[in-house]
Amino acid sequence: QVQLVESGGGLVQAGGSLRLSCASSEDIFTVTAMGWFRQAPGYGREFVAAVSWTGGSTSYGESVKGRFTISKDNAKNAIYLQMNSLKLEDTAVYYCAATPTYDGSKTYSRTTDYHSWGQGTQVTVSS
């Protein structure tokens, strides 16, 4: 499994922005599709965004489209989630996930697609 470490979470006011990072030390990062999920108390894990291993394809959950942007830097073995116009309902623990793939254009939106998970980082949006 790939070791993943998230960072960048915190407390922000509604309407503000945060940038999450997810880093891996594994050399296989370049052939790994990545994703962000989130989980609020009492709810299941929700798909937020995904990026193909090339970084050329992205997909987003409906609730974050137009506000969040995922990106991948293979040189740094890292992905990022830029979150703008944050809402109260964005409050959750955000998880980074990875899965090996040789399809450079494919993104994955199901939790069962992913083999490795980070520990999560808390994002709290206040009014």
C-alpha positions as CSV (number, residue, x, y, z in Angstrom):
1,Q,0.0,0.0,0.0
2,V,1.0,3.6,-0.6
3,Q,1.6,5.7,2.5
4,L,-0.4,8.9,2.3
5,V,-0.2,12.0,4.6
6,E,-2.8,14.8,4.4
7,S,-2.2,18.3,5.7
8,G,-3.8,21.8,5.4
9,G,-7.0,21.3,7.3
10,G,-8.3,23.8,9.9
11,L,-11.0,26.2,10.9
12,V,-12.2,28.7,8.3
13,Q,-15.2,31.0,8.0
14,A,-17.9,30.4,5.5
15,G,-17.0,31.9,2.1
16,G,-13.3,31.4,2.8
17,S,-10.7,29.1,1.3
18,L,-8.4,26.3,2.3
19,R,-5.9,24.2,0.4
20,L,-5.4,20.6,1.4
21,S,-2.3,18.6,0.5
22,C,-1.6,14.9,0.3
23,A,1.9,13.6,0.0
24,S,3.3,10.1,-0.7
25,S,6.9,8.9,-0.6
26,E,6.3,6.1,-2.9
27,D,7.9,6.0,-6.4
28,I,4.8,4.4,-7.8
29,F,3.0,7.7,-7.3
30,T,3.3,8.5,-11.0
31,V,1.1,5.5,-12.0
32,T,-1.4,6.1,-9.2
33,A,-4.8,7.7,-9.6
34,M,-5.8,9.8,-6.6
35,G,-8.9,11.1,-4.9
36,W,-10.3,13.1,-2.1
37,F,-13.3,11.9,0.0
38,R,-14.9,13.4,3.1
39,Q,-16.9,12.1,6.0
40,A,-19.0,14.2,8.3
41,P,-20.2,12.9,11.7
42,G,-23.1,10.4,11.3
43,Y,-22.6,10.2,7.5
44,G,-20.8,7.8,5.1
45,R,-17.7,8.7,3.2
46,E,-18.5,11.0,0.3
47,F,-16.7,11.4,-3.0
48,V,-15.2,14.9,-3.4
49,A,-12.8,14.9,-6.3
50,A,-10.5,12.6,-8.3
51,V,-7.5,12.9,-10.6
52,S,-6.0,10.5,-13.1
53,W,-2.4,9.4,-12.7
54,T,-1.3,11.7,-15.5
55,G,-3.2,14.6,-13.9
56,G,-4.9,15.3,-17.2
57,S,-8.4,14.1,-16.1
58,T,-10.4,15.2,-13.1
59,S,-13.9,14.6,-11.7
60,Y,-15.9,16.1,-8.9
61,G,-18.8,15.4,-6.6
62,E,-21.9,17.4,-7.4
63,S,-21.8,19.3,-4.1
64,V,-18.3,20.8,-4.8
65,K,-18.3,21.4,-8.5
66,G,-17.2,24.9,-9.4
67,R,-15.8,25.5,-5.9
68,F,-13.1,22.9,-5.5
69,T,-10.2,22.1,-7.7
70,I,-8.0,19.0,-7.5
71,S,-4.5,18.9,-9.0
72,K,-1.5,16.4,-9.0
73,D,2.2,17.1,-9.0
74,N,4.0,13.9,-9.9
75,A,7.4,15.5,-9.4
76,K,6.5,16.1,-5.7
77,N,4.4,13.0,-5.3
78,A,1.6,15.2,-4.1
79,I,-2.0,16.1,-4.8
80,Y,-3.9,19.2,-3.7
81,L,-7.4,20.2,-3.1
82,Q,-8.1,23.9,-3.5
83,M,-11.4,24.6,-1.7
84,N,-13.0,28.0,-2.3
85,S,-16.4,29.5,-1.3
86,L,-16.5,27.1,1.6
87,K,-19.9,26.3,3.2
88,L,-21.0,25.1,6.6
89,E,-21.8,21.7,5.0
90,D,-18.2,21.3,3.8
91,T,-17.3,20.6,7.4
92,A,-15.9,17.0,7.6
93,V,-12.8,14.9,7.9
94,Y,-11.1,14.9,4.4
95,Y,-9.3,11.8,3.3
96,C,-6.8,11.3,0.5
97,A,-6.9,8.0,-1.3
98,A,-4.8,6.2,-4.0
99,T,-5.1,3.3,-6.4
100,P,-2.5,2.0,-8.9
101,T,-3.7,2.1,-12.5
102,Y,-2.2,1.9,-16.0
103,D,-5.1,3.9,-17.5
104,G,-3.7,7.4,-17.6
105,S,-7.1,9.0,-18.3
106,K,-9.3,7.3,-15.8
107,T,-10.6,8.8,-12.5
108,Y,-12.3,6.8,-9.7
109,S,-15.2,8.0,-7.5
110,R,-16.0,4.9,-5.4
111,T,-14.4,4.2,-2.1
112,T,-14.0,0.6,-3.2
113,D,-11.8,1.6,-6.1
114,Y,-9.1,2.8,-3.7
115,H,-6.4,0.6,-2.1
116,S,-4.7,3.1,0.2
117,W,-6.0,5.8,2.5
118,G,-4.5,8.6,4.6
119,Q,-5.5,9.3,8.2
120,G,-7.6,12.3,7.3
121,T,-7.5,16.0,8.1
122,Q,-10.3,18.0,9.8
123,V,-11.9,20.9,7.9
124,T,-14.3,23.0,10.0
125,V,-16.3,25.8,8.4
126,S,-17.9,28.3,10.8
127,S,-20.6,30.9,10.3
